[in-house]
Structure formats: C-alpha cells, structure tokens
Amino acid sequence: MVSHEEKVSRIISQFKKNKHTSPISLEKKTVSHLVPKAKDKKYAEEKLDIGDLDEILLIDKENLICIAEPGVTFEKLVAATIKHDLVPAEVSELKTITIGGAVAGCSIESMSYKYGGFHDNCLEYEVVTAKGEVLVCTPENENKLIFQMVHGTFGTLGIITLLKFRLMPAKKYVKITYHKYSTLKDYKVAIWAHYKSQDLDFMDGIIHSPGKYVLSAGEFVDEAPYTHNYDWTRIYFASTAKRKEDYLKTPDYYFRYNKGVTNVHPQSFILRILFGRLTSSNSALRFANIFRRIIPKQAMPVTVDTFIPFSKMDEFMEWYEKEVDQFPLWCVPYKVVHRYEWISDEFLSKLRDELFLDIALYGMRRKNPEYYYGIIEKKLMEIGAIKTLISTNFYTEEEFWTVWNKENYITVKNRTDPDNIFRELYDRTCRAARGLSLIFLLMPLYL
Ligand SMILES: Cc1cc2nc3c(=O)[nH]c(=O)nc-3n(C[C@H](O)[C@H](O)[C@H](O)COP(=O)(O)OP(=O)(O)OC[C@H]3O[C@@H](n4cnc5c(N)ncnc54)[C@H](O)[C@@H]3O)c2cc1C
C-alpha cells in the first residue's frame, strides 16, 4: 500500500521533473465530465498524473466526516458510506464523477436545494501548489480564500490532493412521488413551498414540455414494497412523466440518471435490451473524447447547465421557448448557501435571490450548436444568471470578469501558481477550450 504522503511526494517530484514548456493539465483514471470540445488545447498539454489519488482514508461515523482523495468516484464513495447508513451531503448523479472534479468543476443534484453543491459541504482541502508547496485550506485558517476559490476554477489554482467533508444519515431506500403541473406558475409555487419548509430529502424535476412540469419529491424510507433501477432498459427521466411514485435502493436513486440525464442511448427499446447494460454517460463521454475530431459538429449534443435566479425563471423560460425550444430539461433547485468569493462583487451586489434553478439542457442536436451556446450565454448575462463553465463558452474577457471575481482569483493565483503553469481561468475555460491561443486573439489588435 502506498501511503497518501508518498503519493503526494510522487506528484511533487513528477511536477518538479516536468519542463513546463507548455501548460499542464491533470490526468486521472476516470473520464472527464467536461463537455468534449474538438479543439480543446488540453488534449495536447503536458499531463500530470494524479490517477493513484483514489482512496477513501476515513469514514468517521461518530462525527459524520469522511476524508478521501480527489479521484474517488461518487459511486465508490456511496458504496462505502452506505454500509454505515451514511451518505455525503451531495452526490453528483453520474457514477464516475470524482469528488475532486466536483469541487474543481461543478456539482448539482437533488439535495442541492438544502445543501448547495458538494464544495458547500467540504470542511478542508489539501492543495499542492504549482511550486510544490502542500497547503491545508479550511474556511477559517490563513488559506481561507484559497479554500473558497478552488471551487469552479477548473484546476487552475493548484491540485486538490485530499478532501474532508460532511456525511449525513441515510436509509436503505428512497421513495419518490411525482407531482405534475401544467403551468410554470404552479410549478414554481410548489418548489418554493418545499424550499421554504425543507420538508423533503430530495427535490428535482423534469420539464417535459411547456405545460408538462414534473416535480420529483424524494424521501428516505426504511422499507419499500418494490424497487426499480434504471441501469438497463428503463429510462429514468421518461418514467417521471408516467409514474405517480417509485421506490429505488438508495445507491440506485443517486445514479438514476447515469445512462444520461435526458439524453439516454440507445433510444430504441430493442437496442437497449441488447446493449443497454454496456452504455452509460461514462462510455458516451469516452467515445466523444476519442472521436471528437471526426464527429460532425451537429452530432455533438449541446450540453449546458444554467443557474437561473428563481425570480427570473418566467422571463428565462418565455425567451427559451421562443428561441431554443428544446425539451425535456432537468430542473434542480439550488440553494445559494454562501456569498461565494468566486462571484464578482458587482454580480453579488445585484443578487437578490437565495434560490436558483439549475436548468440543464442535455442532448440537443442542432445544425449550429455554437449559435445556441452563444445566445443562451447572452440571455444569462442579461438576466443575471450564471452558467457552469463545463461546455463551450463565448464570454469576452471583460464580460467574464463581471461574473467571476478577478481580484480574488488573481490574489490566489499569485500565491499558488505565479508562473501560470495551470493556465488562467478565462484562458482555460473560454479561450483554450475553443482551441484559441492568446496570440491568435491578440493578432487583430496588431493588424
Ligand atoms: C453529460 C454530462 C452530465 C453531467 N451530469 C451531471 C450531474 O448529473 N450532476 C452533476 O453534479 N454534474 C454533472 N455534470 C457536470 C460534472 O459534474 C462536472 O463537469 C464535474 O466538474 C466533472 O468532474 P470529473 O470528476 O469528471 O472531473 P474532470 O472533468 O476530470 O475535471 C473537472 C475540472 O476539474 C479539474 N480537476 C479535476 N480533479 C482535480 C483535482 N484533484 N485538483 C484540481 N483540479 C481538478 C480538472 O482539471 C477539470 O478542469 C455533467 C456533465 C456532463 C458533460
């Protein structure tokens, strides 16, 4: 057994050995759940292998705390904690998303209406800086700004090598009741009532079409009259339109969308009987990463998570139905549990909502995907909404820093990666991800 300390030392020495002639990105065992982009420069970058950081080090049943390495997948984590009738306070709903990726990227699920994202339930990170320093970061210690800023900065501030986070009691089964609404107004009233009373263990929903809104209200139960899982021929999101209620074993509940949230393949029942066991989001992403250069643009589905302030939902949906009109959508209420340091002061000063709705669009195939990424992004800026940076982003640098907090980002960057070995956040997520280089962008200025 290699100890955690030995793994960290190996990373530091591997890190020091690298010549850093090009920016570095991380390599781990599981597939990345960033949306594959054909020209993303990350594919050609020098790699730092953090693949062996995938162990759970402690499950403390007394204090409801877990300590684990970043490459632990949510599937492995839930399998380990449920043996003690415990679960993490946020479980990203695809089996192979890792806890490190959830913190450095994003995480949203049906407990988010109570607990926010996975990072909101973390207590401590160990971070290795680009200079090979090992920092312990908590919300209270001298590294508190680093603790807050590593979330959503896509590995551009350092490597998270260890995480300490909260666990909570769980039961063996989840009962889900599906409430159907025909207007957005009634749907919102129901969401708001559950948000205020915090009476459910889980809340999310599927907007099947304008006029068909399903709210999935989940609660832990000790017993179940029957159970279903959605690992083979059944399609979870579709079941929410047909069923009144359902029972799932707790791990099956968490990973009910693992075959694709609203984008399940194969679509034909016969093909699902034959191949359904073999396919998952994980295999689809692996395929898309390998063949990204030859897959036609229109065959790469538009995938985008939008965080809409609750009060702006009507305006957004009215616009969306007219300009995009793609259904179903996944709807996940998300509580803003903290005035996040990574959001700009300007943005926060205008923010009145305590609840956001993550409206997730998965699997839209259109002739010109970039057009749709572009118009969605513009609308979000107009209504004071945020998108996760996992897909194609068109923000100009100026626009970007009106949403993300440049001052806090630069403060931490100067401390953890002064030579910009991991790339800077705007560059990584908006420029390099589209295959553009700084020189390319500056060229028109010199012409
Ligand atoms: C089709 C699809 C469906 C999705 N469904 C869901 C869902 O149901 N629920 C949900 O919450 N999210 C969902 N996501 C979003 C996903 O959770 C995020 O993209 C998440 O950041 C992916 O984590 P990962 O483990 O795959 O890490 P990666 O994609 O490998 O990494 C994400 C980013 O974090 C960085 N990073 C990874 N590990 C570390 C580390 N140890 N230290 C520092 N930086 C690190 C990487 O460099 C990268 O920039 C979905 C995404 C897609 C494409």
Ligand as a Chemical Component Dictionary entry (heavy atoms), coordinates in Angstrom:
data_LIG
# 
_chem_comp.id                   LIG 
_chem_comp.type                 NON-POLYMER 
_chem_comp.pdbx_formal_charge   0 
_chem_comp.three_letter_code    LIG 
# 
loop_
_chem_comp_atom.comp_id 
_chem_comp_atom.atom_id 
_chem_comp_atom.alt_atom_id 
_chem_comp_atom.type_symbol 
_chem_comp_atom.charge 
_chem_comp_atom.model_Cartn_x 
_chem_comp_atom.model_Cartn_y 
_chem_comp_atom.model_Cartn_z 
_chem_comp_atom.pdbx_ordinal 
LIG C1  C1  C 0 -23.169 14.760 -19.887 1  
LIG C2  C2  C 0 -22.882 15.394 -18.553 2  
LIG C3  C3  C 0 -23.736 15.148 -17.497 3  
LIG C4  C4  C 0 -23.489 15.723 -16.256 4  
LIG N1  N1  N 0 -24.339 15.445 -15.215 5  
LIG C5  C5  C 0 -24.083 15.935 -14.005 6  
LIG C6  C6  C 0 -24.890 15.587 -12.874 7  
LIG O1  O1  O 0 -25.838 14.825 -13.001 8  
LIG N2  N2  N 0 -24.607 16.129 -11.682 9  
LIG C7  C7  C 0 -23.533 16.953 -11.521 10 
LIG O2  O2  O 0 -23.275 17.395 -10.425 11 
LIG N3  N3  N 0 -22.747 17.295 -12.562 12 
LIG C8  C8  C 0 -22.989 16.801 -13.779 13 
LIG N4  N4  N 0 -22.147 17.126 -14.817 14 
LIG C9  C9  C 0 -21.045 18.079 -14.609 15 
LIG C10 C10 C 0 -19.836 17.434 -13.904 16 
LIG O3  O3  O 0 -20.151 17.121 -12.590 17 
LIG C11 C11 C 0 -18.684 18.431 -13.863 18 
LIG O4  O4  O 0 -18.233 18.617 -15.146 19 
LIG C12 C12 C 0 -17.551 17.954 -12.945 20 
LIG O5  O5  O 0 -16.666 19.030 -12.761 21 
LIG C13 C13 C 0 -16.853 16.756 -13.551 22 
LIG O6  O6  O 0 -15.979 16.162 -12.654 23 
LIG P1  P1  P 0 -14.984 14.984 -13.093 24 
LIG O7  O7  O 0 -14.764 14.148 -11.902 25 
LIG O8  O8  O 0 -15.428 14.333 -14.327 26 
LIG O9  O9  O 0 -13.643 15.785 -13.304 27 
LIG P2  P2  P 0 -12.933 16.322 -14.620 28 
LIG O10 O10 O 0 -13.931 16.604 -15.668 29 
LIG O11 O11 O 0 -11.807 15.449 -14.931 30 
LIG O12 O12 O 0 -12.400 17.672 -14.038 31 
LIG C14 C14 C 0 -13.155 18.831 -13.978 32 
LIG C15 C15 C 0 -12.189 20.011 -13.816 33 
LIG O13 O13 O 0 -11.625 19.934 -12.516 34 
LIG C16 C16 C 0 -10.212 19.808 -12.603 35 
LIG N5  N5  N 0 -9.818  18.836 -11.584 36 
LIG C17 C17 C 0 -10.172 17.521 -11.516 37 
LIG N6  N6  N 0 -9.597  16.971 -10.441 38 
LIG C18 C18 C 0 -8.885  17.935 -9.813  39 
LIG C19 C19 C 0 -8.061  17.991 -8.654  40 
LIG N7  N7  N 0 -7.843  16.917 -7.910  41 
LIG N8  N8  N 0 -7.482  19.158 -8.318  42 
LIG C20 C20 C 0 -7.683  20.283 -9.068  43 
LIG N9  N9  N 0 -8.429  20.296 -10.186 44 
LIG C21 C21 C 0 -9.026  19.135 -10.544 45 
LIG C22 C22 C 0 -9.906  19.316 -13.994 46 
LIG O14 O14 O 0 -8.615  19.744 -14.401 47 
LIG C23 C23 C 0 -11.018 19.964 -14.798 48 
LIG O15 O15 O 0 -10.686 21.281 -15.158 49 
LIG C24 C24 C 0 -22.368 16.574 -16.076 50 
LIG C25 C25 C 0 -21.526 16.820 -17.151 51 
LIG C26 C26 C 0 -21.767 16.240 -18.386 52 
LIG C27 C27 C 0 -20.835 16.505 -19.528 53 
# 
loop_
_chem_comp_bond.comp_id 
_chem_comp_bond.atom_id_1 
_chem_comp_bond.atom_id_2 
_chem_comp_bond.value_order 
_chem_comp_bond.pdbx_ordinal 
LIG C1  C2  SING 1  
LIG C2  C3  SING 2  
LIG C2  C26 DOUB 3  
LIG C3  C4  DOUB 4  
LIG C4  N1  SING 5  
LIG C4  C24 SING 6  
LIG N1  C5  DOUB 7  
LIG C5  C6  SING 8  
LIG C5  C8  SING 9  
LIG C6  O1  DOUB 10 
LIG C6  N2  SING 11 
LIG N2  C7  SING 12 
LIG C7  O2  DOUB 13 
LIG C7  N3  SING 14 
LIG N3  C8  DOUB 15 
LIG C8  N4  SING 16 
LIG N4  C9  SING 17 
LIG N4  C24 SING 18 
LIG C9  C10 SING 19 
LIG C10 O3  SING 20 
LIG C10 C11 SING 21 
LIG C11 O4  SING 22 
LIG C11 C12 SING 23 
LIG C12 O5  SING 24 
LIG C12 C13 SING 25 
LIG C13 O6  SING 26 
LIG O6  P1  SING 27 
LIG P1  O7  DOUB 28 
LIG P1  O8  SING 29 
LIG P1  O9  SING 30 
LIG O9  P2  SING 31 
LIG P2  O10 DOUB 32 
LIG P2  O11 SING 33 
LIG P2  O12 SING 34 
LIG O12 C14 SING 35 
LIG C14 C15 SING 36 
LIG C15 O13 SING 37 
LIG C15 C23 SING 38 
LIG O13 C16 SING 39 
LIG C16 N5  SING 40 
LIG C16 C22 SING 41 
LIG N5  C17 SING 42 
LIG N5  C21 SING 43 
LIG C17 N6  DOUB 44 
LIG N6  C18 SING 45 
LIG C18 C19 SING 46 
LIG C18 C21 DOUB 47 
LIG C19 N7  SING 48 
LIG C19 N8  DOUB 49 
LIG N8  C20 SING 50 
LIG C20 N9  DOUB 51 
LIG N9  C21 SING 52 
LIG C22 O14 SING 53 
LIG C22 C23 SING 54 
LIG C23 O15 SING 55 
LIG C24 C25 DOUB 56 
LIG C25 C26 SING 57 
LIG C26 C27 SING 58 
# 
